[in-house]
Amino acid sequence: MITEHALLDVIPGREQEFVESMERAKAIVAASPGFVSLRVERCMERPSCFLLLVEWERLEDHTEGFRGSPGYQDWRVALHHFYDPFPVVEHFEPIVTA
Amino acid sequence: MITEHALLDVIPGREQEFVESMERAKAIVAASPGFVSLRVERCMERPSCFLLLVEWERLEDHTEGFRGSPGYQDWRVALHHFYDPFPVVEHFEPIVTA
């Protein structure tokens, strides 16, 4: 399992609209093969910043499966206009847990 | 519950030593009141970067309890010399899950 990670800087003043759009759009990613879980959390120090963590069975489930799917276009339309700047998305492998 | 989040940039060449030190040091944070879980994950695109996620029952369990404890000094000695630059640590609250 791998983790997709991004810090989402939402345009100030549009945070609530972003959250509502994410609530609707999460079904798109959740239906994608290899999807495991999604968490969106809000930064307490910088309330326009949100943490996105999506767990996938394999890296390719995100980079090829989801990003190559028709659903990804709907996800983009629903969410990408809230971000400024556009986020850096990276992937992480588990190393240590407690 | 809240999430402590940091992206840890480890000095290149010291990644394995950092992981071994984290394996030993995790017991310090895990013994702190209000600790829920810890995950350290390694970035696939930038292998010197690690994601630290620590869940705490309350913000103060981290910012006052752990950081004010004697154990925090041991944690610092074990780990802080691996980081360059020193990481930004922020806290996040759950908003959306799937």
Backbone of each chain as ProteinMPNN parsed JSONL, in Angstrom:
{"seq_chain_A": "MITEHALLDVIPGREQEFVESMERAKAIVAASPGFVSLRVERCMERPSCFLLLVEWERLEDHTEGFRGSPGYQDWRVALHHFYDPFPVVEHFEPIVTA", "coords_chain_A": {"N_chain_A": [[0.838, -1.192, 0.0], [0.448, 2.279, -0.719], [0.828, 5.819, -0.058], [-0.751, 8.606, -1.321], [0.056, 11.99, -1.231], [-0.705, 15.366, -0.569], [-0.444, 18.858, 0.028], [-2.923, 21.104, 0.105], [-3.424, 24.254, -0.964], [-5.956, 26.324, -0.556], [-7.855, 28.845, -2.17], [-8.179, 31.744, -0.279], [-11.184, 32.322, 1.523], [-12.72, 30.614, 0.058], [-12.908, 28.223, 1.312], [-15.037, 26.765, 2.572], [-16.712, 26.156, 0.449], [-14.952, 24.594, -1.033], [-14.715, 22.378, 0.716], [-17.32, 21.361, 0.636], [-17.464, 20.655, -2.043], [-15.481, 18.707, -2.153], [-16.666, 16.797, -0.486], [-18.709, 15.918, -2.155], [-17.22, 15.033, -4.371], [-15.609, 12.983, -3.485], [-16.623, 10.446, -3.837], [-15.979, 9.806, -6.411], [-13.201, 9.237, -6.528], [-13.157, 7.227, -4.647], [-14.393, 5.163, -5.943], [-12.551, 4.192, -7.675], [-10.46, 1.619, -9.009], [-8.322, -0.094, -6.737], [-8.333, 1.85, -4.833], [-8.037, 2.682, -1.396], [-8.386, 4.325, 0.963], [-9.397, 7.666, 1.936], [-8.434, 10.774, 3.297], [-9.137, 14.032, 4.264], [-7.835, 16.799, 5.798], [-7.878, 19.729, 7.859], [-5.704, 22.483, 8.23], [-4.649, 23.701, 11.359], [-3.045, 25.859, 11.979], [-2.895, 27.277, 9.587], [-5.597, 28.018, 8.134], [-6.487, 27.935, 5.464], [-5.198, 25.892, 4.297], [-5.16, 22.486, 3.397], [-4.739, 19.065, 4.141], [-4.286, 16.336, 2.073], [-4.665, 12.93, 2.002], [-4.441, 9.976, 0.372], [-4.857, 6.59, 0.291], [-3.605, 3.95, -1.645], [-3.686, 0.732, -3.238], [-1.542, 0.129, -4.976], [1.068, 2.061, -6.485], [0.553, 2.543, -9.22], [-2.166, 2.373, -9.343], [-3.03, 4.883, -8.708], [-1.442, 6.67, -10.364], [-1.665, 5.744, -12.976], [-4.138, 4.29, -13.233], [-6.282, 5.856, -11.864], [-5.649, 8.527, -12.688], [-5.787, 8.214, -15.405], [-8.409, 7.773, -15.933], [-11.894, 8.349, -16.912], [-13.283, 9.446, -14.736], [-11.386, 11.016, -13.466], [-11.348, 13.391, -14.845], [-13.756, 14.521, -14.05], [-13.226, 14.854, -11.341], [-11.12, 16.731, -11.472], [-12.509, 18.944, -12.576], [-14.272, 19.419, -10.5], [-12.627, 20.2, -8.383], [-10.031, 21.35, -8.912], [-9.965, 24.102, -9.433], [-10.006, 25.367, -7.021], [-7.473, 25.608, -5.98], [-4.482, 27.37, -5.22], [-1.184, 28.044, -4.948], [-1.079, 25.458, -7.558], [-1.135, 22.198, -6.244], [1.706, 20.217, -5.114], [1.942, 16.865, -5.718], [2.831, 13.93, -4.165], [4.16, 10.596, -3.519], [4.219, 8.109, -0.976], [5.89, 5.525, 0.889], [5.185, 3.16, 3.455], [7.275, 3.039, 6.366], [7.96, 3.127, 9.137], [5.97, 2.365, 11.941], [3.863, 3.046, 14.773]], "CA_chain_A": [[0.0, 0.0, 0.0], [1.19, 3.535, -0.756], [0.048, 7.009, 0.291], [-0.689, 9.852, -2.103], [0.092, 13.108, -0.271], [-0.627, 16.73, -1.087], [-0.925, 19.981, 0.836], [-3.782, 21.854, -0.807], [-3.645, 25.654, -0.581], [-7.234, 26.754, -1.133], [-7.988, 30.299, -2.261], [-8.841, 32.22, 0.949], [-12.588, 32.678, 1.364], [-13.438, 29.553, -0.656], [-12.662, 26.972, 2.028], [-16.254, 25.993, 2.813], [-17.135, 25.674, -0.871], [-14.039, 23.487, -1.344], [-15.065, 21.207, 1.532], [-18.573, 20.799, 0.106], [-17.164, 20.033, -3.322], [-14.747, 17.48, -1.835], [-17.641, 15.825, 0.037], [-19.402, 15.32, -3.295], [-16.302, 14.419, -5.333], [-14.844, 11.853, -2.937], [-17.154, 9.185, -4.375], [-15.311, 9.516, -7.69], [-11.925, 8.566, -6.263], [-13.425, 6.014, -3.869], [-14.862, 4.112, -6.86], [-11.473, 3.828, -8.582], [-9.809, 0.368, -8.599], [-7.119, 0.064, -5.923], [-8.542, 2.852, -3.771], [-8.144, 2.116, -0.05], [-9.007, 5.287, 1.88], [-9.132, 9.085, 1.708], [-8.59, 11.7, 4.423], [-8.848, 15.445, 4.055], [-7.774, 17.437, 7.111], [-7.668, 21.176, 7.753], [-4.579, 22.948, 9.04], [-5.068, 24.555, 12.463], [-2.222, 27.073, 11.947], [-3.145, 27.973, 8.314], [-6.903, 27.408, 7.836], [-6.74, 27.757, 4.029], [-4.409, 24.746, 3.851], [-5.758, 21.183, 3.691], [-3.907, 17.884, 3.895], [-4.965, 15.237, 1.368], [-3.984, 11.635, 2.068], [-5.21, 8.904, -0.263], [-4.134, 5.314, 0.262], [-3.845, 3.104, -2.818], [-3.015, -0.576, -3.138], [-0.278, 0.208, -5.712], [1.325, 3.386, -7.064], [-0.061, 2.655, -10.54], [-3.615, 2.571, -9.197], [-3.236, 6.323, -8.758], [-0.781, 7.406, -11.447], [-2.156, 5.29, -14.28], [-5.562, 3.954, -13.185], [-7.172, 6.978, -11.582], [-5.374, 9.694, -13.528], [-6.153, 7.912, -16.791], [-9.832, 7.407, -16.0], [-12.843, 9.447, -17.147], [-13.626, 10.054, -13.455], [-10.391, 12.027, -13.1], [-11.758, 14.673, -15.443], [-14.795, 15.071, -13.167], [-12.49, 15.257, -10.119], [-10.434, 17.982, -11.814], [-13.49, 20.022, -12.732], [-14.887, 19.689, -9.197], [-11.719, 20.614, -7.306], [-8.737, 21.99, -9.195], [-10.048, 25.562, -9.466], [-9.892, 25.92, -5.664], [-6.083, 25.584, -5.511], [-3.521, 28.379, -5.663], [-0.77, 27.451, -6.22], [-1.47, 24.071, -7.778], [-0.348, 21.432, -5.27], [2.665, 19.157, -5.424], [1.434, 15.564, -5.285], [3.896, 12.931, -4.089], [3.747, 9.283, -3.018], [5.051, 7.672, 0.151], [5.799, 4.123, 1.275], [5.329, 2.98, 4.899], [8.612, 2.655, 6.83], [7.908, 2.91, 10.583], [4.653, 2.643, 12.554], [3.737, 2.811, 16.232]], "C_chain_A": [[0.879, 1.25, 0.0], [0.228, 4.693, -0.449], [0.312, 8.122, -0.709], [-0.826, 11.003, -1.12], [0.116, 14.434, -1.006], [-1.076, 17.699, 0.001], [-1.637, 20.924, -0.117], [-3.972, 23.268, -0.27], [-4.882, 26.153, -1.315], [-7.284, 28.284, -1.122], [-8.757, 30.803, -1.033], [-10.26, 32.723, 0.672], [-13.404, 31.593, 0.684], [-13.326, 28.205, 0.05], [-13.929, 26.131, 2.183], [-16.784, 25.379, 1.517], [-16.256, 24.492, -1.309], [-14.43, 22.227, -0.58], [-16.34, 20.55, 1.003], [-18.327, 20.089, -1.219], [-16.395, 18.718, -3.107], [-15.689, 16.399, -1.317], [-18.392, 15.138, -1.117], [-18.447, 14.501, -4.161], [-15.609, 13.177, -4.798], [-15.354, 10.509, -3.464], [-16.469, 8.804, -5.683], [-14.028, 8.736, -7.436], [-12.162, 7.25, -5.53], [-13.877, 4.85, -4.748], [-13.744, 3.606, -7.763], [-10.779, 2.545, -8.098], [-8.513, 0.628, -7.833], [-7.23, 1.117, -4.849], [-8.69, 2.143, -2.431], [-8.853, 3.089, 0.897], [-8.614, 6.705, 1.483], [-9.344, 9.842, 3.016], [-8.275, 13.094, 3.934], [-8.906, 16.107, 5.419], [-7.408, 18.909, 6.924], [-6.59, 21.636, 8.721], [-5.066, 23.922, 10.107], [-4.278, 25.869, 12.453], [-2.499, 27.923, 10.704], [-4.455, 27.428, 7.754], [-7.255, 27.314, 6.347], [-5.978, 26.564, 3.466], [-5.064, 23.446, 4.314], [-4.759, 20.089, 3.325], [-4.755, 16.816, 3.221], [-4.1, 13.993, 1.475], [-4.897, 10.593, 1.444], [-4.343, 7.655, -0.268], [-4.603, 4.502, -0.941], [-3.128, 1.768, -2.623], [-1.64, -0.517, -3.799], [-0.154, 1.622, -6.285], [0.549, 3.581, -8.371], [-1.586, 2.81, -10.461], [-3.952, 4.06, -9.212], [-2.725, 6.922, -10.063], [-1.287, 7.001, -12.833], [-3.665, 5.078, -14.245], [-6.441, 5.178, -13.005], [-6.92, 8.149, -12.524], [-5.719, 9.467, -14.994], [-7.634, 7.638, -16.986], [-10.702, 8.601, -16.368], [-13.214, 10.163, -15.844], [-12.653, 11.15, -13.051], [-10.737, 13.388, -13.688], [-12.84, 15.337, -14.595], [-14.182, 15.593, -11.868], [-11.795, 16.599, -10.341], [-11.404, 19.156, -11.851], [-14.075, 20.417, -11.368], [-13.939, 20.43, -8.257], [-10.556, 21.506, -7.712], [-8.793, 23.514, -9.185], [-9.986, 26.197, -8.074], [-8.44, 26.162, -5.249], [-5.243, 26.729, -6.085], [-2.414, 28.488, -4.617], [-1.28, 26.013, -6.371], [-0.567, 23.173, -6.932], [0.672, 20.48, -5.89], [2.091, 17.856, -4.863], [2.595, 14.569, -5.307], [3.358, 11.657, -3.434], [4.743, 8.787, -1.978], [4.792, 6.196, 0.457], [5.977, 4.009, 2.785], [6.721, 2.466, 5.281], [8.563, 2.258, 8.31], [6.487, 3.201, 11.056], [4.73, 2.379, 14.057], [2.328, 3.191, 16.641]], "O_chain_A": [[1.929, 1.277, 0.642], [-0.992, 4.567, -0.561], [1.456, 8.529, -0.917], [-1.717, 10.997, -0.271], [0.875, 14.606, -1.96], [-1.971, 17.397, 0.79], [-1.028, 21.475, -1.034], [-4.609, 23.458, 0.766], [-4.861, 26.376, -2.526], [-6.813, 28.926, -0.184], [-9.868, 30.341, -0.772], [-10.498, 33.454, -0.289], [-14.634, 31.629, 0.718], [-13.614, 27.165, -0.542], [-13.903, 24.922, 1.952], [-17.242, 24.236, 1.494], [-16.749, 23.519, -1.878], [-14.474, 21.138, -1.152], [-16.427, 19.324, 0.931], [-18.916, 19.042, -1.486], [-16.638, 17.734, -3.805], [-15.541, 15.226, -1.658], [-18.673, 13.94, -1.064], [-18.798, 13.419, -4.631], [-15.072, 12.391, -5.578], [-14.596, 9.541, -3.528], [-16.385, 7.625, -6.026], [-13.793, 7.698, -8.054], [-11.453, 6.27, -5.761], [-13.761, 3.689, -4.355], [-13.963, 2.68, -8.545], [-10.535, 2.399, -6.901], [-7.705, 1.467, -8.232], [-6.32, 1.269, -4.034], [-9.38, 1.129, -2.331], [-9.818, 2.711, 1.56], [-7.623, 6.916, 0.784], [-10.302, 9.591, 3.747], [-7.264, 13.314, 3.266], [-9.909, 15.995, 6.124], [-6.727, 19.283, 5.969], [-6.566, 21.231, 9.883], [-5.806, 24.859, 9.806], [-4.802, 26.896, 12.884], [-2.358, 29.146, 10.748], [-4.438, 26.473, 6.976], [-8.244, 26.666, 6.003], [-6.099, 26.257, 2.28], [-5.47, 23.319, 5.469], [-4.037, 20.185, 2.333], [-5.809, 16.436, 3.728], [-2.934, 14.005, 1.081], [-6.002, 10.355, 1.934], [-3.223, 7.67, -0.777], [-5.795, 4.38, -1.22], [-2.108, 1.685, -1.94], [-0.672, -1.049, -3.255], [-1.157, 2.29, -6.537], [-0.037, 4.638, -8.604], [-2.216, 3.313, -11.392], [-5.024, 4.455, -9.669], [-3.465, 7.592, -10.782], [-1.33, 7.821, -13.75], [-4.394, 5.596, -15.09], [-7.247, 5.507, -13.876], [-7.859, 8.705, -13.094], [-5.919, 10.425, -15.741], [-8.065, 7.304, -18.09], [-10.298, 9.745, -16.162], [-13.436, 11.374, -15.855], [-13.035, 12.105, -12.374], [-10.445, 14.421, -13.085], [-12.85, 16.557, -14.435], [-14.576, 16.644, -11.364], [-11.873, 17.493, -9.499], [-11.169, 20.205, -11.252], [-14.338, 21.592, -11.112], [-14.392, 21.209, -7.418], [-10.133, 22.348, -6.919], [-7.772, 24.161, -8.952], [-9.92, 27.42, -7.953], [-8.196, 26.854, -4.261], [-5.294, 27.014, -7.281], [-2.663, 28.971, -3.513], [-1.835, 25.434, -5.437], [0.647, 23.372, -6.909], [0.52, 20.011, -7.018], [1.792, 17.764, -3.672], [3.254, 14.388, -6.33], [2.262, 11.639, -2.875], [5.947, 9.016, -2.088], [3.68, 5.685, 0.315], [6.833, 4.689, 3.35], [7.277, 1.587, 4.623], [9.056, 1.197, 8.693], [5.872, 4.174, 10.621], [5.552, 1.595, 14.532], [1.976, 3.083, 17.815]]}, "seq_chain_B": "MITEHALLDVIPGREQEFVESMERAKAIVAASPGFVSLRVERCMERPSCFLLLVEWERLEDHTEGFRGSPGYQDWRVALHHFYDPFPVVEHFEPIVTA", "coords_chain_B": {"N_chain_B": [[-9.616, 14.048, 17.856], [-6.385, 14.872, 16.553], [-3.994, 15.547, 13.925], [-0.552, 15.575, 13.854], [1.732, 16.874, 11.58], [4.537, 16.6, 9.462], [6.981, 17.203, 6.959], [9.93, 15.642, 6.564], [13.074, 16.501, 5.754], [15.772, 14.688, 5.231], [19.29, 14.612, 5.705], [21.049, 13.891, 2.785], [22.247, 10.601, 2.258], [22.165, 9.838, 4.862], [19.87, 8.486, 5.367], [19.253, 5.772, 6.062], [20.344, 5.51, 8.594], [18.823, 7.419, 9.915], [16.288, 6.162, 9.782], [16.737, 3.915, 11.39], [17.244, 5.165, 13.813], [14.794, 6.404, 14.256], [13.196, 4.118, 14.549], [14.081, 3.233, 17.023], [13.512, 5.497, 18.608], [10.778, 5.867, 18.519], [9.358, 4.725, 20.594], [9.513, 6.557, 22.618], [7.802, 8.723, 21.981], [5.471, 7.275, 21.722], [4.888, 6.588, 24.302], [3.895, 8.835, 25.448], [1.344, 10.716, 27.1], [-1.893, 10.788, 25.592], [-1.036, 10.097, 23.094], [-1.799, 8.565, 19.983], [-1.201, 7.299, 17.449], [1.561, 6.638, 15.22], [3.09, 7.291, 12.107], [5.66, 6.863, 9.811], [6.675, 7.61, 6.634], [8.272, 7.02, 3.477], [9.299, 9.129, 0.834], [8.599, 8.457, -2.54], [9.34, 9.833, -4.816], [11.288, 11.602, -3.932], [13.704, 10.422, -2.261], [15.044, 11.199, 0.066], [13.256, 12.457, 1.617], [10.85, 12.294, 4.187], [7.638, 11.494, 5.426], [6.028, 12.451, 8.313], [3.512, 11.484, 10.44], [1.661, 11.961, 13.221], [-0.817, 10.97, 15.353], [-2.785, 12.511, 17.809], [-4.726, 12.669, 20.812], [-5.582, 15.222, 21.652], [-4.709, 18.577, 20.689], [-3.047, 19.81, 22.618], [-1.848, 17.677, 23.836], [0.323, 17.153, 22.259], [1.604, 19.733, 21.871], [1.964, 20.839, 24.403], [2.065, 18.718, 26.349], [3.808, 16.553, 25.245], [5.958, 18.072, 24.108], [6.791, 19.443, 26.339], [7.866, 17.547, 27.937], [10.351, 15.45, 29.643], [11.056, 13.348, 27.94], [10.946, 14.457, 25.411], [13.327, 15.776, 25.077], [15.081, 13.635, 24.741], [14.071, 12.61, 22.351], [14.631, 14.741, 20.604], [17.46, 14.721, 20.68], [17.91, 12.238, 19.551], [16.96, 12.518, 16.939], [16.828, 15.12, 15.7], [19.178, 16.052, 14.514], [19.332, 14.909, 12.037], [17.934, 16.39, 10.193], [17.641, 18.722, 7.526], [16.523, 21.327, 5.714], [15.388, 22.358, 9.062], [12.321, 20.878, 9.95], [8.98, 22.116, 9.183], [6.411, 21.937, 11.429], [3.066, 21.144, 11.618], [-0.463, 21.149, 12.519], [-3.44, 19.249, 12.022], [-6.973, 18.961, 11.506], [-9.497, 16.476, 11.217], [-11.657, 16.472, 8.36], [-12.961, 15.476, 6.023], [-13.664, 12.137, 5.133], [-13.177, 8.993, 3.434]], "CA_chain_B": [[-8.268, 13.625, 17.478], [-5.724, 15.75, 15.592], [-2.812, 14.968, 13.288], [0.703, 16.331, 13.718], [2.246, 16.588, 10.229], [5.783, 17.244, 9.045], [7.805, 16.59, 5.917], [11.271, 15.632, 7.134], [14.154, 16.404, 4.77], [16.932, 14.084, 5.884], [20.543, 14.868, 4.989], [21.277, 12.774, 1.859], [23.257, 9.648, 2.689], [21.927, 9.449, 6.261], [18.483, 8.022, 5.452], [19.123, 4.494, 6.774], [20.65, 5.814, 9.992], [17.628, 8.09, 10.418], [15.212, 5.176, 9.969], [17.085, 3.1, 12.561], [17.074, 6.002, 14.994], [13.348, 6.556, 14.442], [12.689, 2.841, 15.076], [14.363, 3.21, 18.461], [12.946, 6.653, 19.319], [9.31, 5.929, 18.47], [8.812, 4.338, 21.897], [9.448, 7.758, 23.467], [6.562, 9.453, 21.696], [4.333, 6.372, 21.934], [4.614, 6.514, 25.739], [3.429, 10.136, 25.913], [-0.116, 10.745, 27.26], [-2.642, 11.319, 24.466], [-0.539, 9.543, 21.824], [-2.705, 7.6, 19.357], [-0.489, 6.484, 16.464], [2.665, 7.271, 14.486], [3.481, 6.716, 10.811], [6.731, 7.507, 9.06], [6.669, 7.048, 5.287], [9.367, 7.551, 2.655], [8.836, 9.659, -0.443], [9.07, 7.683, -3.691], [9.932, 10.759, -5.794], [12.441, 12.258, -3.285], [13.937, 9.418, -1.208], [15.569, 11.765, 1.321], [12.131, 13.102, 2.299], [9.987, 11.384, 4.932], [6.395, 12.057, 5.96], [5.73, 12.08, 9.705], [2.132, 11.721, 10.86], [1.408, 11.483, 14.581], [-2.158, 11.306, 15.825], [-2.901, 12.805, 19.24], [-6.122, 12.87, 21.23], [-5.829, 16.667, 21.671], [-3.545, 19.385, 20.275], [-2.176, 20.085, 23.758], [-1.062, 16.482, 24.155], [1.586, 17.321, 21.552], [2.292, 21.02, 22.0], [2.322, 21.084, 25.804], [2.451, 17.477, 27.027], [5.028, 15.913, 24.733], [7.073, 19.006, 23.954], [7.239, 19.875, 27.651], [8.277, 16.381, 28.728], [11.764, 15.057, 29.551], [11.233, 12.48, 26.781], [11.143, 15.251, 24.194], [14.769, 16.051, 24.939], [15.683, 12.421, 24.174], [13.591, 12.579, 20.962], [15.429, 15.74, 19.88], [18.845, 14.251, 20.553], [17.924, 11.069, 18.667], [16.456, 12.714, 15.574], [16.842, 16.446, 15.068], [20.407, 16.3, 13.746], [19.216, 14.351, 10.688], [17.084, 17.23, 9.349], [18.164, 19.95, 6.92], [16.332, 22.264, 6.827], [14.549, 21.881, 10.148], [10.969, 20.804, 9.376], [7.793, 22.832, 9.648], [5.449, 21.016, 12.039], [1.733, 21.756, 11.719], [-1.502, 20.265, 13.051], [-4.6, 19.184, 11.143], [-8.196, 18.38, 12.046], [-10.253, 15.731, 10.198], [-12.769, 17.197, 7.731], [-13.645, 14.568, 5.092], [-13.044, 10.811, 5.005], [-13.847, 8.019, 2.547]], "C_chain_B": [[-7.688, 14.587, 16.448], [-4.469, 15.046, 15.061], [-1.675, 15.977, 13.297], [1.329, 15.906, 12.39], [3.567, 17.305, 10.009], [6.363, 16.474, 7.873], [9.257, 16.756, 6.359], [12.289, 15.472, 6.005], [15.409, 15.931, 5.483], [18.176, 14.358, 5.026], [20.851, 13.666, 4.091], [22.457, 11.905, 2.31], [23.035, 9.153, 4.114], [20.529, 8.851, 6.454], [18.36, 6.743, 6.291], [19.367, 4.678, 8.27], [19.453, 6.517, 10.656], [16.518, 7.083, 10.714], [15.494, 4.319, 11.202], [16.89, 3.894, 13.854], [15.593, 6.219, 15.298], [12.739, 5.277, 15.019], [12.925, 2.747, 16.586], [13.579, 4.293, 19.201], [11.421, 6.643, 19.37], [8.677, 5.546, 19.809], [8.668, 5.551, 22.821], [8.126, 8.473, 23.252], [5.345, 8.57, 21.984], [3.957, 6.268, 23.408], [4.02, 7.811, 26.282], [1.902, 10.143, 26.025], [-0.807, 11.404, 26.065], [-2.144, 10.837, 23.12], [-1.534, 8.516, 21.299], [-1.956, 6.707, 18.377], [0.607, 7.311, 15.815], [2.881, 6.528, 13.176], [4.636, 7.536, 10.263], [6.778, 6.819, 7.706], [7.734, 7.748, 4.453], [8.862, 7.953, 1.279], [9.448, 8.866, -1.604], [9.752, 8.589, -4.721], [11.206, 11.424, -5.245], [12.833, 11.419, -2.077], [14.594, 9.946, 0.067], [14.464, 12.442, 2.136], [11.226, 12.053, 2.936], [8.778, 12.154, 5.451], [6.198, 11.537, 7.374], [4.288, 12.453, 10.005], [1.966, 11.124, 12.25], [0.002, 11.918, 14.971], [-2.138, 11.434, 17.35], [-4.375, 12.989, 19.58], [-6.488, 14.353, 21.178], [-4.555, 17.395, 21.243], [-2.543, 19.544, 21.417], [-1.364, 18.862, 24.173], [0.288, 16.529, 23.443], [2.314, 18.585, 21.983], [2.731, 21.313, 23.44], [2.85, 19.808, 26.455], [3.779, 16.926, 26.523], [6.198, 16.884, 24.667], [7.599, 19.515, 25.294], [7.793, 18.749, 28.509], [9.779, 16.143, 28.649], [12.024, 14.179, 28.318], [11.481, 13.253, 25.494], [12.617, 15.596, 23.989], [15.493, 14.838, 24.338], [15.324, 12.281, 22.689], [14.421, 13.53, 20.109], [16.843, 15.236, 19.621], [18.92, 13.094, 19.544], [17.718, 11.44, 17.204], [16.764, 14.067, 14.935], [18.086, 16.718, 14.225], [20.365, 15.705, 12.338], [18.566, 15.324, 9.706], [17.809, 18.461, 8.812], [17.334, 20.261, 5.675], [15.488, 21.655, 7.946], [13.082, 21.943, 9.696], [9.963, 21.777, 9.983], [6.818, 21.791, 10.193], [4.115, 21.743, 12.182], [0.729, 20.692, 12.166], [-2.761, 20.37, 12.205], [-5.757, 18.495, 11.851], [-8.947, 17.652, 10.937], [-11.454, 16.535, 9.689], [-13.619, 16.244, 6.878], [-12.908, 13.23, 5.119], [-13.856, 9.964, 4.03], [-13.017, 6.756, 2.556]], "O_chain_B": [[-8.406, 15.067, 15.571], [-3.961, 14.096, 15.657], [-1.821, 17.096, 12.805], [1.442, 14.712, 12.109], [3.699, 18.485, 10.332], [6.252, 15.25, 7.8], [9.748, 17.875, 6.507], [12.353, 14.418, 5.373], [16.029, 16.678, 6.24], [18.12, 14.337, 3.796], [20.909, 12.537, 4.579], [23.513, 12.41, 2.69], [23.641, 8.166, 4.532], [20.061, 8.726, 7.585], [17.469, 6.638, 7.133], [18.684, 4.08, 9.101], [19.119, 6.241, 11.808], [15.884, 7.141, 11.768], [14.58, 4.03, 11.975], [16.427, 3.356, 14.86], [15.186, 6.217, 16.46], [11.863, 5.343, 15.881], [12.079, 2.248, 17.329], [13.046, 4.05, 20.283], [10.832, 7.346, 20.191], [7.576, 5.998, 20.123], [7.805, 5.57, 23.699], [7.414, 8.791, 24.205], [4.311, 9.061, 22.436], [2.828, 5.9, 23.732], [3.677, 7.88, 27.462], [1.225, 9.629, 25.135], [-0.366, 12.448, 25.583], [-2.762, 11.132, 22.097], [-2.052, 7.697, 22.058], [-2.061, 5.483, 18.459], [0.579, 8.541, 15.859], [2.859, 5.298, 13.134], [4.586, 8.766, 10.256], [6.904, 5.597, 7.628], [8.058, 8.913, 4.686], [8.103, 7.224, 0.64], [10.656, 8.635, -1.642], [10.656, 8.141, -5.427], [12.101, 11.769, -6.016], [12.347, 11.671, -0.975], [14.693, 9.214, 1.052], [14.721, 12.944, 3.23], [10.88, 11.052, 2.308], [8.884, 13.31, 5.859], [6.201, 10.328, 7.607], [3.892, 13.607, 9.841], [2.114, 9.915, 12.433], [-0.324, 13.104, 14.922], [-1.573, 10.608, 18.067], [-5.17, 13.412, 18.741], [-7.572, 14.709, 20.716], [-3.452, 16.879, 21.418], [-1.335, 19.427, 21.21], [-0.309, 18.998, 24.793], [1.282, 16.012, 23.955], [3.471, 18.542, 22.402], [3.755, 21.961, 23.661], [3.934, 19.802, 27.038], [4.752, 16.841, 27.271], [7.3, 16.566, 25.113], [8.739, 19.972, 25.374], [8.148, 18.961, 29.668], [10.422, 16.582, 27.695], [13.096, 14.26, 27.719], [12.152, 12.758, 24.589], [13.088, 15.693, 22.856], [16.404, 14.994, 23.525], [16.159, 11.887, 21.875], [14.863, 13.168, 19.019], [17.356, 15.311, 18.504], [19.879, 12.991, 18.779], [18.236, 10.762, 16.316], [16.943, 14.135, 13.719], [18.039, 17.54, 13.31], [21.259, 15.962, 11.532], [18.638, 15.106, 8.497], [18.504, 19.155, 9.553], [17.426, 19.541, 4.682], [14.939, 20.564, 7.791], [12.651, 22.945, 9.126], [10.086, 22.196, 11.134], [6.443, 20.862, 9.478], [4.038, 22.814, 12.784], [1.032, 19.499, 12.187], [-3.108, 21.451, 11.728], [-5.572, 17.591, 12.667], [-9.027, 18.162, 9.819], [-12.165, 17.182, 10.458], [-14.844, 16.215, 7.001], [-11.678, 13.192, 5.128], [-15.05, 10.186, 3.83], [-13.366, 5.783, 1.887]]}, "name": "protein", "num_of_chains": 2, "seq": "MITEHALLDVIPGREQEFVESMERAKAIVAASPGFVSLRVERCMERPSCFLLLVEWERLEDHTEGFRGSPGYQDWRVALHHFYDPFPVVEHFEPIVTAMITEHALLDVIPGREQEFVESMERAKAIVAASPGFVSLRVERCMERPSCFLLLVEWERLEDHTEGFRGSPGYQDWRVALHHFYDPFPVVEHFEPIVTA"}
